[in-house]
Structure formats: structure tokens, C-alpha cells
């Protein structure tokens, strides 16, 4: 194939414009050269400013020819070439002549070219002609004028002059030509859209009839929808009646637009949308793929909110699973997954299985996500769905697809303990033949964590050790770690694990050998503290925090050893929540970057350390997990508070928003008062303008006795008010002091504890001294359920619930909650709470840590 | 206190409005239904592409556009039926011999509307090419094809949905001149030009 290089095409085509100077003019040749110019621009070739200019001037010569096709090409080229406004004037008069001339063949294109290159200053010269053209008897001319006028408007509002043209636009609206009517309606709406009364008049007139163009009808439906959404609940009746009447229109495009509009309207009941659903159901069996696609796509959306309304389409949807268009088939499957009930799952899974091999990976991922949603909805059916997922794991597929399946299986295991055994087993099978190292290590990590706790841990060892023999170093190292964890937890397996680990000492890769050596000595030491700290509940420091503190340590040499306790702890991994994204048809979703992002905590730490006044306080120990509202967002001043705990201080960060546009606040601060706290200072926010949030800080000394920490602080916002002009924001020079009482701020015990995640709580519990354990029994009268008690305890202590004990089992009357946390001085605390519910909540709280006084504080604080 | 109350109310109205416009399930009323159209060859290479929405970041540069065309082609080259959804767009397409015709719009757009645009474009081209819709013929009639694209969609707005009207407006007079009435030099010139076009491909 002849490939013409960029340079040569551009220049050579431009050289050919010399033809335009020949006499007599060779019309045909000129047309071809013009076509080449447009083609070249369309291919994405960049013309230099001079080149474009030369081409433009050469082209304008061709106005001397009378040939219609040539003239149309000239109009097209003028539109396509990037032209400076100053040059464009050259063509203006010729184009104006063309648009007002007798030759119908190019009047319309002249209008469109002219409006494209013209700017507002030149517009006045052609205004009169344009207005006339709106009602031209030639529909092409009329359409061109209407559409070009619409394009002339900037930022979706039409040019000023158009507002005086409503008579002409109205005349065009009654045109016999369907396109002219459509374009006229578009222009009319853009003129009137900011005038609600005018829009409702427009609707009232044309919803009664007189619209011949199906496109215009679709447009009317859109306007009606917007008005319905903006209106209050009442007086929408006529418009909804109009939408329903459109369901009986003779044109499919209008019927579909109306059905879709009804389905998308908020606050409609299932009964209201039933007629729309029936229409869509008919479309499902249309021979036109686009109509089927449109219908199933809309139903898919409806099924999210009204699954029962869509159930009547299930049979038709099942037929679509074998549709040749895979987009349609995938939409049908995901819709069925939404509307399906527990009884139909088995059949559905069978259908999916036969269908999966035929669709591309992107669609498979959509289906996997939908299955995940279903697993959460019908936990009892996990067996069937797990089986399907494992079959899918074995089938062909790329990394993203496999990752989606693995993540789904893991999420299901976490949510539903009954599925754990089968789930882990399927994952074991998968890593036997898995080409993706990342997934293999992820699964090995999971096996190390969950496997030892299953009834028969021994059956996993074979799968894990196979990885040590067969895989690349990364996976081998992960497998060694996983093995060691089995050895730490399962006493009966320990001798065999030691043998296996010893074999790993001869591995070819040093990371694998190092890990094996390390774990061997930890396990052989028989020291429960070592085993717990190095194998089961390992370091939880935040990587970003550790890095910045180490850099600081190196930069400021001291004789002291680096204190690991000073490193902030990573907040516990976020819970896997049931994904609700199944309704999206994402074929090519952008992937999230895999770089570790800073947590909220780390962001706060960075912000605080940049404030010199707080630098001497040391690192932040903890920031409150979510802002506390001290006033409601509708009030004059909206204030939120974040509490930051340091070793001996509290920093209260107040985020203040001024919601008054006629005030400017200056020197804004919050005064705090409480018995046990000593206020050390304020950092005021200098200026607070309307709707632009600012921050002020208050620094408090923490009481020596931790028992005095839980307290109620009264807060008052103090500031200097200056009245200002809402329009310009300009403030008066003089102001007056004012204050505003905020709600009280509760400081709880939870600000003294950071969450720590213990994967093996029992090991950590046993490691701590049992003699210093403190116990206390309580009866809660205010809480009426187990879940309520669990929720309150977690937020009260601000500690991390471990081993999924934050979830209570339904129907049970007792529960054990395990909490782990770190006190601000670095001491780790564990709390075990037995809760019994028999009409009232009774509970026994036990606390263990290295510090007996802390234990007492914890159990006595409730 | 009264004035401040009113102002606070304004604040909430504004935020509500903001939320509504951002989370809309349906599109705001606008005539601009088409984000773009393109004609690709059987290797996925661009023959003609038009992008109408200058505010859409997906199509800012020629490079972005070609990436999108690549996705379109990949999603449709082995598919027989006329519609596919890509990212936040819906594309309708038709293929013939060695050509692929696409029209695409927002995924919330009325799919049948996009199909109307595609049909107008394809049928008009098919009439001009006398049903001989293939790559060679497109290059031989590049001028008419460009004019058709210009007549069907103007700045994202469907300008004419009836292929007969489109063809009438494009007014291919020169094609209708019988060979005998053209001068010898003109015929030679035509032959030369056609040869050049075939080299340009």
C-alpha cells in the first residue's frame, strides 16, 4: 500500500491549489483538489497558519465559477479551514451574495459557512438576511438558518438578536417539513428555556397536537421531563398524560422516548410505569437489534429500582440470552440477575454458563459483578454460584476477568462463613494452574490467614507446598509465609511444617531462603510472643508514616533508638461492601491506579505538620474518623470539627463555612470551655468570605489522668462581622464583634485509642498477662438489640473489631465482640465483650494489656 | 435574622440544583444528539471522521479520536449487528464489504435517533455510489461523500433524515454528464485524478 508521508501530502496538495488560477478553470480538477484538502484536514494533518491562510485565499478565488458542486465544495472548505476572523471577512461578502442569490443549490450551505466563520461584530450585517431565511420556502435553507442560529449562541444561550425573532421561529414551527419543525422547536426552546411560564405555554400548545415530526415529538418529551422534574409534585398530571399518550404514537422512536422518559422519572410507582414496561417488552422481540438493545438497556435500569415490575419480561429476557449481539445478551443476563428470585437461580446459572464462553472479557466482568450482588442477596444459594464462579475461573480469560472472579469469591467468603470451605477449596484449585503471580500471592495470603482456622487445615498444605516447588520466587516466598502461619496455629501440623520449611532453605532465591530461615527460628523458639508478633499479628505501621519518620530520624541524628511506637498505624482495611455497580454497562472502565493512596489520617497529619505552631507537639496519634457537625448545614455558619490526638495534646480543627452572602467574617475562632481541659491557644482563620470554607484550630492540653479525658466541651464561634455587598463581595471597612453558640463537642475515650487489626485475636489475647485482666459486668437499658450494643461499643472504644465479630448472627441471643486497639503511648489493649440479650442487654467486658491501670480504666469507663 | 434566613435558603436551592444537573438520568433537552460519525476501512483506518462535541474530553486531540476509533473497530469488526456501547457512548454501525460506518452519541441518547442518522448517511451514500458501497468507490467520489456527511449532520444536529433529500441537495450534476459531451481533456483529467486518488489510499 502506498503510504504518503505527512509532509509530502500536505505540501503537494497545497501546491495543487495553483490550478485555481488557471483560465479557463478546470472545474472538475478544482473540485478534486478541494476534496483532497478536506480529506487531508480530516486525516488529522496539521496545517501551519501560513499554509491554511494560503489555501483559504486560493479557495476564495473559486467564487468566480458558477458551477454548483464547485461552489458547495468551496463553502465546505471555508468551513473546515482554520481561519483568522480578519481573513474571514474576505469571504463574507461572497457568501452573503450566495445566501441571498437565486441559485437554490447553494444558499443553504452559504448560510452554514457564513455563520461558522462569522463573529458577533459581523453578524449585524447579515442579521436581516438570516431572519428572512428562517421562513424560507426552501426547507434546506430554513433548516440551515435555524440550526446555524442555534450554533451562534454561546454557552447554550442564544444570541441576543434571536429573541426578537420569535414570530419567524413560530412560523417555522408550523412548517410542513419535519426537519424544519424539529429545528424550529429546538431554537424556540433555547430562546425560552429560562422562562418557566413560556416553556409551559410552549408545552401546553404543542402537546395537544400539531407536531408532525417524530424528532420534534421526542424533543417535546425531553422538555416535558425536565419540567416535571423541576415542578413540585402537583400539576404534573397533564404532562404525564402526554407522556402516556406518546406510548401510542405511530413512530417507534417516539414510543421509545416516552417509555424511557416514564421509566426515568423520579417518584413514580410501579403501577405508573407499567404501560411503559409493556411497550418495552414488545420491543424486546423486535427484529431490529437497536430496538432490542434500547429496550433491554432501559429495563436493566428500571430493574434496579423496580425489580418486580420487570419480572413480567423475564421470559423475553431469557430468549435474549442467545442474542447474536453480545451487548444485548449481557444486558439481558444482568437484568435477569436483578429480577431473579431464589427459585430461579439454578436455571439462571446454567444459562449463564453456556453463554459465558461466547462473550468478550469486558462483558464477563459485568456478569461476575452481577453474580456477586446476587450472592449477597441470596446467601443460601452460594453453593450453585460458587460452582459457577469456579468453572469460570478454570475457563479462558485475561487477568482483569480472573481478578474480578477471585475478588468476588473472597468477598463472598468474607460475607458468608458457610461458603468459606468451598470457596477456599476453589481458590486452591485455581492456583494450581494460575499464570498471574499477583493473584496467586493474594490467594496464598488469604489461605495463610483463613486456612488454619478451618476444621481440616491439613488439606491445604499440599496446594501451598506445590507452589513452593513449581512457581517463580515471588509466589514461592508467599507460599513459605503461608506455610509458616499454619505451623504457628496448628500444633499437630507443626512438625511437618518444620520439615517443609527446612527444605525451603535450599531454595535458589534468597528471599525464599531468608523467609524460611526466619520463620523456622521463630517457630522453633516456641516463644508465643515471637510467634504472635512476627507471624500472626504482624506490624501495622502506616508505610507512608514510617517512611517520613525514618527520613526525619536519619536527618536528625540522635543516640536514641528509633521508636516504632511513634509511627502512626494504618487504619484497618476497609470492609468489602457488596458492590452495587452491577447496573452499569462498563465495557472499558478506567482502571484505578495501583499506587498506595494516602489515607484521610495521613492527609491530616501532613496538613497539621505544615503548621509551625503544632510542630513541637510530635506526630499525630489519631484523627477522628469522621467530622462532627457542630451546627447544621442550613444555618448561618456551618461548622464541622475534627479531633486530632497528640501524645499530650488535643488539636480541635474547626472547618467553618459562611453561608451568608452579605457578610464577611474576620478573625474567626472557636472558644472552648471544659473543666478538665486547659486551653493553650487558638489559631484563628483571618478572613472567611461567602461559601468559601476556612479552618481555625484550638489547642488543648490533655488531662494527666486519662479518666478525665471523656468530657463535654462547650463551643462558641467568635468573629468580627463586616457587612458586604452580595453582588461584588466588597466589604465595609468597619465591622463589629459577634459570636454564635455551637453545639457541644463530646470528647470520648475513643480519641485515645487507635485501631489495630489482629488477624489472630486468640493468639494475641493469650500472649498478654491474664492476671492483670480487668472485668466488669453491665446491664444496658437504652440499647434494644445485640447489633445496637455492638455498634455502640465499637464507636465508644474507637477500636478495631477483629475476626468479623462486628457482625452478629441473626436469631442468636448472645455474641462475643473482640476489639483491639493501641493506647496513645503505644500500649496495645484488647477487649473481649460477651453480650447476652434477653430483653435487656447484659454484658461482661474484659480488658487485657501490659498496663493494669489501663485495663481498669477501660472496663470502668462505660 | 430574617434576611439571613432567606440567604441560607438560597444556598440550599443552589446546591440542590447543582446535584440535579449532575446526577440526571436523562439528558437535558438539546438538538445536539450526535457526538460524531466515522467511516473506517477494514483495517480500522480512518477514511472520514467528524467529531462534533468540542466540550467532550474524550475526543480533544486527533490521537484521542483515533484511540476511540480503534475501540469502536475492535468492538464491531467481528460483530454482525448494529449497536454497541463503549464507555459512556452508544454507537450504531453498519458494515459493507470493506467499510464500517459509525454514528455515536451519549449513552443516555435515544438509540433510535442515532440509528436515524446512520441510516440517512448510509442510504444517501449508497444512492450516490449506486449501491456499490466499498472503499474504492468512496475514494472515487470523495467530494460527494464529504458533502453528504456535511448535509446529514451539522455541528451534532441531525440536519436531514431523508436520504433522498440529502442526495438532491448534494446535487451531483457532473456525474450525470454523458461521456460523449465531455471534452477529451476532461475525460483524461478525470482518469488521472482517479488514479491519483487510488495512490493516496
Boltz contact constraints between the chains, C-beta under 6 A:
constraints:
  - contact:
      token1: [A, 2]
      token2: [B, 199]
      max_distance: 6.0
  - contact:
      token1: [A, 29]
      token2: [B, 189]
      max_distance: 6.0
  - contact:
      token1: [A, 31]
      token2: [B, 143]
      max_distance: 6.0
  - contact:
      token1: [A, 32]
      token2: [B, 193]
      max_distance: 6.0
  - contact:
      token1: [A, 35]
      token2: [B, 142]
      max_distance: 6.0
  - contact:
      token1: [A, 35]
      token2: [B, 143]
      max_distance: 6.0
  - contact:
      token1: [A, 38]
      token2: [B, 146]
      max_distance: 6.0
  - contact:
      token1: [A, 39]
      token2: [B, 142]
      max_distance: 6.0
  - contact:
      token1: [A, 42]
      token2: [B, 48]
      max_distance: 6.0
  - contact:
      token1: [A, 44]
      token2: [B, 62]
      max_distance: 6.0
  - contact:
      token1: [A, 68]
      token2: [B, 171]
      max_distance: 6.0
  - contact:
      token1: [A, 69]
      token2: [B, 173]
      max_distance: 6.0
  - contact:
      token1: [A, 69]
      token2: [B, 174]
      max_distance: 6.0
  - contact:
      token1: [A, 72]
      token2: [B, 147]
      max_distance: 6.0
  - contact:
      token1: [A, 73]
      token2: [B, 143]
      max_distance: 6.0
  - contact:
      token1: [A, 76]
      token2: [B, 150]
      max_distance: 6.0
  - contact:
      token1: [A, 105]
      token2: [B, 171]
      max_distance: 6.0
  - contact:
      token1: [A, 140]
      token2: [B, 169]
      max_distance: 6.0
  - contact:
      token1: [A, 147]
      token2: [B, 154]
      max_distance: 6.0
  - contact:
      token1: [A, 147]
      token2: [B, 157]
      max_distance: 6.0
  - contact:
      token1: [A, 151]
      token2: [B, 155]
      max_distance: 6.0
  - contact:
      token1: [A, 179]
      token2: [B, 160]
      max_distance: 6.0
  - contact:
      token1: [A, 186]
      token2: [B, 31]
      max_distance: 6.0
  - contact:
      token1: [A, 189]
      token2: [B, 29]
      max_distance: 6.0
  - contact:
      token1: [A, 222]
      token2: [B, 29]
      max_distance: 6.0
  - contact:
      token1: [A, 223]
      token2: [B, 29]
      max_distance: 6.0
  - contact:
      token1: [A, 225]
      token2: [B, 26]
      max_distance: 6.0
  - contact:
      token1: [A, 253]
      token2: [B, 112]
      max_distance: 6.0
  - contact:
      token1: [A, 256]
      token2: [B, 112]
      max_distance: 6.0
  - contact:
      token1: [A, 257]
      token2: [B, 110]
      max_distance: 6.0
  - contact:
      token1: [A, 264]
      token2: [B, 25]
      max_distance: 6.0
  - contact:
      token1: [A, 264]
      token2: [B, 26]
      max_distance: 6.0
  - contact:
      token1: [A, 289]
      token2: [B, 81]
      max_distance: 6.0
  - contact:
      token1: [A, 289]
      token2: [B, 82]
      max_distance: 6.0
  - contact:
      token1: [A, 289]
      token2: [B, 83]
      max_distance: 6.0
  - contact:
      token1: [A, 290]
      token2: [B, 82]
      max_distance: 6.0
  - contact:
      token1: [A, 290]
      token2: [B, 83]
      max_distance: 6.0
  - contact:
      token1: [A, 290]
      token2: [B, 92]
      max_distance: 6.0
  - contact:
      token1: [A, 290]
      token2: [B, 111]
      max_distance: 6.0
  - contact:
      token1: [A, 290]
      token2: [B, 115]
      max_distance: 6.0
  - contact:
      token1: [A, 293]
      token2: [B, 83]
      max_distance: 6.0
  - contact:
      token1: [A, 294]
      token2: [B, 111]
      max_distance: 6.0
  - contact:
      token1: [A, 324]
      token2: [B, 81]
      max_distance: 6.0
  - contact:
      token1: [A, 325]
      token2: [B, 81]
      max_distance: 6.0
  - contact:
      token1: [A, 327]
      token2: [B, 84]
      max_distance: 6.0
  - contact:
      token1: [A, 327]
      token2: [B, 85]
      max_distance: 6.0
  - contact:
      token1: [A, 585]
      token2: [B, 85]
      max_distance: 6.0
  - contact:
      token1: [A, 587]
      token2: [B, 86]
      max_distance: 6.0
  - contact:
      token1: [A, 588]
      token2: [B, 87]
      max_distance: 6.0
  - contact:
      token1: [A, 634]
      token2: [B, 8]
      max_distance: 6.0
  - contact:
      token1: [A, 636]
      token2: [B, 4]
      max_distance: 6.0
  - contact:
      token1: [A, 659]
      token2: [B, 8]
      max_distance: 6.0
  - contact:
      token1: [A, 659]
      token2: [B, 11]
      max_distance: 6.0
  - contact:
      token1: [A, 660]
      token2: [B, 4]
      max_distance: 6.0
  - contact:
      token1: [A, 660]
      token2: [B, 7]
      max_distance: 6.0
  - contact:
      token1: [A, 661]
      token2: [B, 7]
      max_distance: 6.0
